[in-house]
Amino acid sequence: MKERYQWIDIAKGIGILLVVVGHATSIYMDKGMYLKSILYRNLYQYIYSFHMPMFIMISGLLSGRKSIESKRYEIKRNIVAYGIPYIVFSLGWGITKILLSRFVVHETRVKDLFLIPFYPIVPYWYLYALLLMNVLQVFVNHNKNDKKFRYFHLLMALSGYIVCTYVTEMYSWLKGSIIERFLSLYIFYVIGVYSGDFFLGIRVEKSKMMKAIIPIMVGSVWFIACKSKELFAYEVLSLNFSIAILGTVFVLLLSLSMNNNAFLEYLGRMTLPIYLLHTPSMLVMQTLIKVTGIEDVNGVISLLILTFFGVFFSLLIYYVGKKVMILQLAE
């Protein structure tokens, strides 16, 4: 059991690194910088093709293994673990963006703070969406072994994914809402719930060659699929879905082959504190880079600095403030 969850932590560690790197690239690209950089464009394309579906799927994978004895306790636990940090950090980040509006790309207005129940503030929407998914799972968890219910559940989640794409095009006010976030990702959570027994039941192969070949094969297919998107002038829903699944499976299999990586395992355990704190941490570093004028022409050094700061300064803040209640909740 320890071995299985160890590589899940490694997958989460890889995932949080991708989140930080992805946000670091978007900080500059949203400002119109490094748009012609092959490094930035490829990082942005590959990371954003699957990194959040991967986190949601892992959450579903672990949630599906739980045996829920008290619905009230489980709901309360999720509210404390995700709901309170979502409200506190959304308000804190929103106020910070208002006060430092000249340093941020996407402005936040005072009225946006009152709209966070419907329009989550980036990047904390993930906590809100995950809270809703976990609470919903509390009510349907007793049916998870019913084959008919599994098919029905998967069908409903997939329908939501498909409908969401077209509805948000028709009604622009839904874009960025929690409805869009939930419907576009819930299918990955449900897949995680019902694939948990398979993934967590995988044994580490003794053959080092097999451990390397399988993730390389899946990764190659995922890479080709991502590249094939460039052939289309419009979004292909089935292709986007397939790429997200392949990317997630690639990281899971890669993690299985790296099951003794203590650093990534540690980052996996610290995923939530890093997620909560990396955006404000990178804003501080980005401002320092801009003020000191050390932004490099290719953006490589800036990207490395932001990524390093986003991970390790977040951890420093977490350990310094560990006695503060909200940071203890995030542990």
Buried (B, 14 or more C-beta within 10 A) or exposed (E): EEEBBBBBBBBBBBBBBBBBBBBBBBBBBEEEBBEEBEEBBEBBBBBBBBBBBBBBBBBBBBBBBBEBEEEEEBBEEBBEBBBBBBBBBBBBBBEBBBEBEEBBEEEBEEEBBEEBEEBBBBBBBBBBBBBBBBBBBBEEBEEBEEEEEBEEBBEEBBEBBBEBBEBBEEEEEBEBBBBBBBBBBBBBBBBBBBBBEEBBEEEBBEEEEEBBBBBBEBBEBBBEBBEEBEEEEEEEEEBBBBBBBBBBBBBBBBBBBBBEBEEBBEBBEBBBBBBBBBBBBBBBBBBEBEEEEEBEEEBEEBBEBBBEBBBEBBBEBBEEBEEEEBBEBBE
